[in-house]
């Protein structure tokens, strides 16, 4: 660990309340949240963004496809471990999780979501029009494309924060290398 999680005894009352709210909602305080709590405005920003994108049109499973594809592209071991579990909880099976990490999917829409997510990361947002037209032909609307951009942005923040902090993984660990 390079940036250790904040100890609750060292946190101000507002941050403690935020972390307890996280625990009440998901049953634990993941190390990512406790680490971000060292900069409370950053934690609050992250929580607000994740709450906002959860209200979009993408399903929970589709958001997990974005998270898995993005985390694989950014080589974030922590997020791959977390979102493998969260993906299962959202209804993805092992093959769908593997496909998302590989930038593909079990159907045209899932494949387009995963591929577009990875293209955004690899091309730093400069995805060519022909590729975007292919994603739309696979069933993604313009609204979906924008929601995926928002999801990739939030996931990339999480990936970078975990990669910098060297966050200790507190989820079942998955191999960051994608087996064939």
N, C-alpha and C positions, 0 to 999 in steps of 0.2 A: 504494500500500500504506500502510495506517495502522499495522498491527502486522506487522512484517517477520518472516519465518520465522527460527527459531533457527538459528544457524550451529553445526554439529556441534562445532566447536572450542571453542565457549562452553558446551557442554552437559556435565552431569555424566555419569558412566559409566553409570548406570542408564538415563538418557534416551537416550544414544547406543545402548545395547543395544536399547532398545525400538524406536528408529527403524531400526536395522539389521534387526530382526525384521520390521518392516513392509516394508522393501525386499526382504528374502528372500521374503516371501509374495507381494507384488504386483509386484515388479520395479522399483520406484521409491519415493521418499519424496515423496508429494504435498505441495504447499505447505501444505495444510490441516493435515497431521500435524506438519510442521515448525513451523508457527505455534502449534498447540496445545501443542507441546513447551515453549513458554515458560512454561507452567504444567503441569508434568509430571503432577500429579494429574488435571488436566482431560483431558490426552491419554490417560492410563491409564483413566479413567472412560469416555471415548468408545470406546476400543478394547474394553473389557469389555462395554459395552452392544451394540456392533455384533456382537461375537462371540456374545453371548447370543441376540439376535434372529435371527441366522442359523440357530440350532438349532430355530426354531419350525416351524410347519406351513406357513407361506406359502413358496411356491417362490422361487427366486432372481429369476425374472422378475416375480413378484407383488411382491416387496420393491422391485424397481426401479420398478414402476408407482407404488407408494407414494412412493418417493423423487422421481420425476419430478413427480407431481401436487403433492406438498408443496413442492418447490423452486419450481415455477411459482407456487403460491399465495403463497409468501414472497419471490418475485422474487429468487432467489439465482442469479446468473449463473454463479458457480463451480460450484455443485452441479448446475445444469442441464447444464453442459458435461461434468462428470465422469460424471453418471448417464446421459447420452445414450450415452456410450461403454460404460459398465458395463451399460446396458440392452441394447445390441447384443450384448455378450459373454454376456448371460444369455438370448439368443435372441429378443429383441424386434426387430421390423422397424421401418422408419422410420414407417409408419402407426401402429403400436402405440405407439411413443414419442410421436408427435404426439397421439394420442388420450389417452394417460395425462396429458400436460401440459394437455390441454383438459378433463380431468375426466371422460373417457368411456373406452370400450374397444371392442375388436372382438367381445367376447362379454359376456353379462350379468354374469358374475363379475368380469372385468377392469374393466368399466364401474363396477360397484358399489365395487370397491376404490379406483379413482381418485376417484370422486365422494365416497365416505366420507372419504377422506384430505383432500380439499379442503374438505369441510364441517367437519371437525374444526378445520382452521386458521381458516376464515372465522368459525366460530361459537364458537371458543375452547373446544371440547369440549362445548358445550351443544347437541348435535344432538338434534332432536326425535324422539320415539318413533316417529311415523309414518314418518319418513325411515329410521330404523334398521330398522323392520319391512320397508320396501321393500328395503333392502340384504340383509336375511336372506332375503327372498323371491327375491332374485337369486342366492342360493347361498352367502351368507356365514353362518357359524355364529357363535355368541357368542364362541367362542375366536378365530375370525378377527377379529372386531371388536376384541377386546382386543389381539391381536397387531398389528393396524393402528395402534391407539393407541400402542403401544410404538414401532413403526417411525416414526410421524409425530413422536413426541417426540424421538427420536434425530436424525431428519432436520432437525427445526426447530432443534435445538441447532446442528447443522452449518451450517444456513442462516444463523442469527443470527451465529455466530462468523465466518463468511466475510463476511457483510455488514458487520459491525463492523470486521474486520481489513482489509477491502478486499483480500482475498487475490488474488494474481496467479494467473490461470488457467493451469495447466500441463497441460491436456487440450485436445483439439480444441475450439475455441470454437464455441458455438452461439448464435444470436440469442435473447436473453431474450424478445423479443416473439414471440408465437405467430402465425405466418402462417396464413392461412385455408386 
